[in-house]
């Protein structure tokens, strides 16, 4: 962690002690598609330019403006990126997102996009999260502070005519806190 290039030698490598998957996760609907990774040791957060604790977006209402997704996933040539990529997206209302998935007859969303999910896309179909980005952040900037609003869950292709679906972080803050602050 702490780098934007996989070719850099300046990073922190920390083992994951265990992954705590949400007890309500459904692989068929992708509901509750969140987990907490418990690290084997604490990260060095003394340099906020490289590693900084995530601020979680606690408001259940959509923020105004654009959101940004970041990840190391596949690019146009279907190979993973060596540099951290980002794309600016627009949020899509859950009802509209459900209608789009129903029209396309996509199985993962046949029960609709639920309150624990949110959707985002590039209406020009040029930028998106892609395979390899799952688990990465969707964030919004408010008053110069970046907040994680979503966690990349699933999509159909990359930059397709369907929005990407993300776990809505505000829905999971009580569960995240119960795992993180267990002791």
C-alpha positions in Angstrom: 0.0 0.0 0.0 1.0 3.6 -0.4 2.0 3.7 -4.1 0.3 4.6 -7.3 2.8 2.5 -9.4 3.3 -1.2 -9.2 6.9 -0.5 -10.5 7.7 1.6 -7.5 9.9 0.2 -4.7 8.5 2.7 -2.3 5.5 1.0 -0.7 4.3 -0.8 2.4 3.7 -4.6 2.1 1.5 -5.8 4.9 0.0 -9.3 5.2 -3.7 -9.7 5.6 -4.4 -11.6 8.9 -8.0 -12.4 8.0 -10.8 -11.3 5.8 -14.2 -10.8 7.5 -17.0 -11.2 4.9 -20.4 -9.7 5.6 -22.7 -12.5 6.9 -25.4 -11.5 4.5 -23.3 -11.7 1.3 -25.1 -13.3 -1.7 -23.0 -14.4 -4.6 -26.0 -14.5 -6.9 -27.4 -11.0 -6.2 -24.2 -9.5 -5.0 -26.1 -8.1 -2.0 -23.9 -7.1 1.0 -20.7 -7.4 -1.1 -18.4 -6.0 1.5 -15.6 -7.4 3.7 -13.1 -6.0 6.2 -9.5 -7.0 5.8 -7.7 -7.2 9.1 -4.0 -6.5 8.7 -1.3 -8.5 10.4 0.3 -5.2 11.6 -0.6 -1.5 11.6 0.2 0.6 8.5 2.6 3.5 8.8 0.3 6.5 8.4 2.9 9.2 9.3 3.0 10.4 5.7 -0.5 11.4 4.6 0.7 11.8 1.0 1.2 8.0 0.7 -1.2 6.2 3.2 -4.1 7.9 4.9 -7.1 6.3 6.7 -10.2 6.3 4.7 -13.1 8.6 5.6 -16.4 6.8 5.1 -19.4 8.6 3.7 -22.1 8.2 6.4 -24.9 10.1 4.7 -27.4 7.8 3.0 -28.4 10.6 0.5 -26.5 10.9 -2.7 -24.0 13.7 -2.8 -24.2 16.3 -5.5 -21.6 16.3 -8.2 -19.3 13.6 -9.7 -17.7 10.7 -8.0 -14.3 9.1 -8.7 -13.5 5.4 -9.0 -9.9 4.2 -8.7 -8.3 0.8 -9.4 -5.6 -1.4 -10.9 -8.0 -3.3 -13.1 -8.1 -4.1 -16.8 -7.7 -1.4 -19.4 -8.8 -1.1 -23.1 -6.3 -3.8 -24.1 -7.7 -6.2 -21.3 -4.4 -6.2 -19.4 -4.1 -4.9 -15.8 -2.6 -1.5 -15.2 0.8 -0.9 -13.6 -0.4 2.5 -12.4 -3.4 3.3 -10.3 -6.1 4.6 -12.6 -9.1 6.8 -11.9 -12.3 7.7 -13.7 -14.9 10.4 -13.0 -18.4 9.0 -13.0 -22.0 10.2 -12.4 -24.2 8.5 -9.8 -27.4 6.9 -11.1 -30.6 6.7 -9.1 -31.3 3.1 -7.9 -34.7 2.9 -9.6 -33.2 4.0 -12.9 -30.3 1.6 -12.5 -32.8 -1.3 -11.8 -34.8 -0.4 -14.9 -31.6 -0.4 -17.0 -30.5 -3.8 -15.7 -34.1 -5.3 -16.1 -34.2 -4.1 -19.7 -30.9 -5.8 -20.4 -32.1 -8.9 -18.5 -29.0 -9.1 -16.3 -29.4 -11.9 -13.7 -27.3 -10.3 -10.9 -29.8 -7.5 -10.7 -33.0 -9.4 -11.3 -34.2 -8.5 -7.7 -33.4 -4.9 -8.3 -30.6 -2.7 -7.0 -31.1 -2.7 -3.2 -30.6 0.0 -0.6 -27.2 -1.4 0.2 -26.0 -0.7 -3.4 -25.6 2.3 -5.6 -24.8 2.8 -9.3 -22.5 5.0 -11.2 -21.4 5.4 -14.8 -20.0 7.5 -17.6 -22.9 8.5 -19.8 -20.5 8.7 -22.7 -19.5 5.0 -22.1 -15.8 5.8 -22.2 -14.7 5.3 -18.5 -15.6 2.7 -15.9 -14.3 0.3 -13.3 -13.4 -3.0 -14.8 -12.3 -6.6 -14.0 -9.6 -6.4 -11.3 -11.1 -3.2 -9.7 -13.6 -5.1 -7.4 -13.2 -4.1 -3.8 -11.7 -0.8 -4.7 -13.1 2.6 -3.7 -15.7 4.9 -5.3 -15.2 8.3 -3.6 -16.6 11.8 -3.5 -14.7 14.9 -2.4 -16.5 17.4 -0.1 -14.7 20.4 1.4 -11.3 19.1 0.2 -11.8 15.8 2.0 -12.2 12.5 0.0 -14.9 10.1 1.3 -15.4 6.5 0.3 -19.1 6.3 -0.8 -19.0 2.9 -2.5 -17.0 -0.3 -2.9 -16.7 -1.7 -6.5 -19.0 -4.7 -6.7 -19.9 -5.7 -10.3 -20.7 -4.5 -13.7 -21.3 -5.8 -17.2 -18.2 -5.4 -19.3 -16.3 -2.2 -19.0 -17.8 1.2 -19.9 -20.8 -0.6 -21.2 -24.3 1.0 -21.5 -25.1 -0.3 -18.0 -23.9 1.4 -14.8 -21.4 -0.2 -12.5 -22.8 -1.4 -9.2 -21.1 -0.5 -5.9 -21.8 -1.5 -2.2 -23.2 1.7 -0.6 -20.7 2.3 2.3 -23.2 4.3 4.4 -25.4 1.2 4.8 -22.5 -0.8 6.2 -20.9 1.6 8.7 -22.5 -0.1 11.8 -21.3 -3.5 10.6 -17.8 -2.2 9.7 -17.5 -0.6 13.2 -18.7 -3.8 14.8 -15.8 -5.7 13.1 -13.1 -2.9 13.5 -14.0 -1.9 17.1 -14.8 -5.4 18.3 -12.5 -5.4 21.3 
